[in-house]
């Protein structure tokens, strides 16, 4: 089951969001760590080259390394999430985005707060993982929206941008209507109307009454005017619409098969791979 939450924006508009949990955020963080490691390597190489031309009493390479790590750890997520409205490279890869609690886009201060809390409180887990990392992970698991410490401090949360689309299966030909459908004239039912019927048939379970009944009756009346002869007496509107869809699909498949047969007769071998390409 998908966990979908409702946020109320500053304009009092409700929006549905799916909070990102530990798994997807951990994968996104892995991508970001790789990017940060590359940046640290490039900057450290530049730093070592510069120190060759500086006096010996300047900052040591070890000091410079920690400074570079701190700058990248805070600067990279702050810059990336600010210019892209909440998407670092890792989050973009996983289809995630950071938003404010009210559903609005984050600003530089939100991104900076998240990064600073991560560096100062969460990332010391490299030294004492059983304290800081355990606390951070526990906070995310306990949070209703999967928020970490940086999100709590900045007033943000991470959500999925990609909403999975469930399979919507349209039923086949209803029993008892195949003979009538095979002789019915469906030429007046254009593609746009057939698509509207298909969407209704596939998603009718998502509509609440009385909206489902009203929409179904409206489609039934519109399609019935364009189909002749009328369906058998007593046919339910739902079964009539499904039968029209199933028959259109059957005729399209038959026409496609006939077209391929004619094409093969006129142009033998058309659409087949050459013998050499099959190896």
Secondary structure by P-SEA (a helix, b strand, c coil): cbbbbbbbccccbbbbbbbbcaaaaaaaaaaaaaaaaaaaaaaaaaaaaaaaacccccccaaaaaaaaaaaaacaaaaaaaaaaccccaaaaaabbbbbccccccccaaaaaaaaaaaaccccccccccccaaaaaaaaaaaccccccaaaaaacccccccbbbbcbbbbbccccccaaaaaacccccccaaaaaaaaaaaacccccccaaaaaaaaaaaaaaaaaccccccccccaaaaaaaaaaaaaaaaaaaaaaaaaaaaaaccccccccccccc
